[in-house]
Amino acid sequence: MIRALLLPNIAAALLGGPAFTATKCSYDEVSELAQPAEEIPGDVWVKVTENAAPSLDLASAMAAATSEPSIVVGAPAACGRLRTGDKPVIDVLRSSIAKEQVDRCGASMDVAIEKLLECWLENLGGDEFESLGASATLYTSDAFERFGFAEIEFPDLTALGRGEPIVTHRARLSAAILACDARGSSELAEALRSQPPPSGKEEAAAPKKDPWAGAFKL
């Protein structure tokens, strides 16, 4: 019995795979990492914490197997925000892990997005899943695309003038289901399968050309 309980911890330590946990939280809990983003009414925040620093040697693996996993103290490994309302969007996705640590940094953001999608299903009300947008950066676009978000060919850059985030990606239901299946996120995948098929209204509303095209021509 004891051996069976120890094996998962030994395997995890030997593989060196970081384990992350995402939970809903308040803005105050992630404010240091989230800045310059500020709290807005109705927003939903999630934070990601890392369990037990990864180990690669047998001695560390055996130590990990005989002790409780520790939670890293300090800033969250990652955080994210879902803005609900007329134009729902995930407009904050940040990791405190150095970008050079590609696997750990990416994994922390993946867990944040997965939790944010759960929050979206809880908050979508009369909206459909694909009405959710994402405001991605050069460093976060890959994470969104791993969950089936499709890049918008011509984002509405005029959103900046209205004080709104620029929506660069749009959620896609079928792609999100495939992504969650691949990750083994069976509960989220089943929840997505229960959603009605997309109506296509988001694609119809997308701009057909770049609104800034020609703006700087003499």
Legacy VTK file of the C-alpha trace (Angstrom):
# vtk DataFile Version 3.0
C-alpha trace
ASCII
DATASET POLYDATA
POINTS 218 float
0.000 0.000 0.000
2.707 2.475 1.014
4.700 1.605 -2.098
1.674 2.297 -4.301
1.214 5.704 -2.691
4.867 6.624 -3.158
5.197 5.665 -6.813
3.305 8.660 -8.287
5.446 11.108 -6.315
8.658 9.329 -7.335
7.625 9.313 -11.002
6.701 12.989 -10.955
9.988 13.955 -9.363
12.026 11.866 -11.778
10.248 13.289 -14.780
10.777 16.802 -13.486
7.305 17.833 -14.559
5.916 20.872 -12.761
2.407 20.577 -11.388
0.208 23.643 -11.320
-3.083 24.411 -9.632
-5.464 27.171 -10.719
-8.139 28.772 -8.545
-10.440 31.758 -8.763
-9.189 34.663 -6.724
-9.526 38.362 -6.064
-7.556 41.061 -7.855
-5.637 41.803 -4.661
-4.172 38.300 -4.664
-2.532 38.803 -8.069
-2.226 42.591 -8.289
1.583 42.610 -8.237
1.780 40.290 -11.235
-1.303 41.702 -12.976
-0.228 45.348 -13.035
-0.683 47.640 -14.919
-4.115 46.007 -15.277
-6.571 47.344 -12.722
-9.651 45.843 -11.142
-12.880 46.472 -13.027
-16.469 45.639 -12.030
-17.510 42.110 -12.913
-14.077 40.798 -13.868
-13.030 37.275 -12.938
-9.445 36.576 -11.872
-7.618 33.271 -11.576
-4.236 32.538 -10.055
-1.920 29.626 -10.689
0.416 28.187 -8.076
3.174 25.655 -8.630
3.353 22.530 -6.496
6.773 21.229 -5.494
9.749 22.423 -7.499
10.680 19.882 -10.205
13.507 17.439 -9.470
15.635 15.378 -11.817
17.744 13.111 -9.607
16.855 9.959 -7.711
17.745 11.373 -4.287
15.417 14.320 -4.765
12.758 11.989 -6.098
12.920 9.833 -2.977
12.783 12.938 -0.783
9.735 14.191 -2.666
8.066 10.817 -2.222
8.395 10.926 1.553
7.271 14.508 2.096
4.220 16.591 1.331
4.453 18.796 -1.792
5.215 22.380 -0.886
3.612 25.430 -2.437
6.028 28.041 -3.715
5.775 31.177 -1.573
5.513 34.562 -3.264
3.958 35.731 -6.487
1.615 33.324 -8.294
3.150 31.309 -11.119
0.585 32.888 -13.447
-2.640 34.852 -13.462
-5.393 35.666 -15.893
-8.527 37.750 -16.180
-11.871 37.169 -17.845
-13.879 40.305 -18.562
-17.563 39.567 -18.874
-20.259 41.803 -20.304
-21.157 42.786 -23.858
-17.678 41.993 -25.190
-16.315 39.088 -23.148
-12.564 38.729 -23.431
-9.581 37.235 -21.664
-7.403 40.334 -21.628
-4.768 39.440 -19.027
-2.535 36.358 -19.117
0.802 36.607 -17.369
3.362 34.225 -15.917
5.979 35.066 -13.297
8.170 32.244 -14.637
10.982 33.369 -16.931
10.026 33.042 -20.600
13.305 31.201 -21.201
11.880 28.314 -19.143
9.592 27.519 -22.023
7.936 24.362 -20.676
7.191 25.676 -17.178
6.128 29.113 -18.365
3.856 27.655 -21.029
2.385 25.089 -18.650
1.515 27.777 -16.101
-0.360 29.802 -18.727
-2.113 26.693 -20.039
-3.515 25.957 -16.585
-4.669 29.570 -16.292
-6.500 29.427 -19.622
-8.120 26.119 -18.733
-9.504 27.638 -15.532
-10.607 30.787 -17.356
-12.564 28.666 -19.820
-14.298 26.986 -16.893
-15.146 30.441 -15.539
-16.463 31.475 -18.946
-18.834 28.508 -19.057
-20.085 29.547 -15.613
-20.630 33.147 -16.705
-21.695 33.016 -20.356
-25.416 33.206 -19.573
-27.244 33.765 -22.855
-24.029 34.154 -24.849
-22.513 31.372 -26.876
-19.059 29.967 -26.274
-17.518 31.505 -29.385
-18.433 35.038 -28.326
-15.355 34.861 -26.088
-12.320 36.718 -27.379
-8.711 36.908 -26.269
-6.290 39.799 -26.250
-3.014 38.019 -26.876
0.556 39.248 -27.006
3.599 37.918 -28.802
4.325 35.782 -25.732
0.814 34.493 -25.002
-0.625 33.830 -28.463
0.747 30.272 -28.573
-0.969 29.447 -25.280
-4.340 30.636 -26.555
-3.901 28.752 -29.815
-3.149 25.561 -27.869
-6.735 25.828 -26.611
-8.216 26.303 -30.050
-8.417 30.086 -30.182
-8.181 31.263 -33.777
-6.229 34.367 -34.693
-8.329 37.197 -36.138
-6.952 38.306 -39.489
-7.781 41.972 -39.022
-8.183 42.919 -35.324
-10.155 46.067 -34.583
-7.325 48.393 -33.590
-9.766 51.232 -32.970
-10.647 49.508 -29.688
-7.649 51.298 -28.178
-9.344 54.637 -28.699
-12.386 53.370 -26.807
-10.273 52.130 -23.908
-10.985 48.493 -24.754
-8.564 45.604 -25.243
-7.762 44.642 -28.821
-9.281 41.228 -29.492
-6.675 39.258 -31.420
-8.164 35.765 -31.151
-11.611 34.214 -31.020
-12.617 31.033 -29.163
-13.598 28.088 -31.350
-15.780 25.414 -29.776
-14.746 22.338 -31.765
-11.050 23.209 -31.486
-11.380 23.805 -27.734
-12.991 20.380 -27.284
-10.152 18.701 -29.181
-7.572 20.608 -27.136
-9.152 19.621 -23.821
-9.419 15.991 -24.914
-5.716 16.024 -25.792
-4.870 17.459 -22.363
-6.981 14.869 -20.573
-9.303 17.588 -19.239
-12.336 15.341 -19.551
-14.730 17.351 -17.363
-14.094 20.581 -19.268
-14.314 18.750 -22.602
-17.709 17.307 -21.653
-18.936 20.717 -20.508
-17.891 22.152 -23.869
-19.677 19.347 -25.717
-22.888 20.341 -23.950
-22.741 23.808 -25.511
-24.946 24.572 -28.522
-23.187 24.694 -31.888
-21.905 28.132 -32.905
-24.289 30.336 -34.865
-21.523 32.009 -36.846
-22.592 35.498 -35.788
-19.114 36.317 -34.462
-17.552 35.589 -37.837
-20.217 37.655 -39.561
-19.464 40.593 -37.262
-15.686 40.425 -37.789
-14.169 43.282 -39.827
-13.506 42.287 -43.416
-10.535 44.603 -43.820
-7.934 46.318 -41.712
-9.570 49.482 -40.260
-6.140 51.131 -40.199
-5.277 50.277 -43.799
-4.210 53.403 -45.636
-4.325 55.547 -42.498
-0.680 56.559 -42.873
-0.573 57.107 -46.604
0.349 60.585 -47.792
LINES 1 219
218 0 1 2 3 4 5 6 7 8 9 10 11 12 13 14 15 16 17 18 19 20 21 22 23 24 25 26 27 28 29 30 31 32 33 34 35 36 37 38 39 40 41 42 43 44 45 46 47 48 49 50 51 52 53 54 55 56 57 58 59 60 61 62 63 64 65 66 67 68 69 70 71 72 73 74 75 76 77 78 79 80 81 82 83 84 85 86 87 88 89 90 91 92 93 94 95 96 97 98 99 100 101 102 103 104 105 106 107 108 109 110 111 112 113 114 115 116 117 118 119 120 121 122 123 124 125 126 127 128 129 130 131 132 133 134 135 136 137 138 139 140 141 142 143 144 145 146 147 148 149 150 151 152 153 154 155 156 157 158 159 160 161 162 163 164 165 166 167 168 169 170 171 172 173 174 175 176 177 178 179 180 181 182 183 184 185 186 187 188 189 190 191 192 193 194 195 196 197 198 199 200 201 202 203 204 205 206 207 208 209 210 211 212 213 214 215 216 217
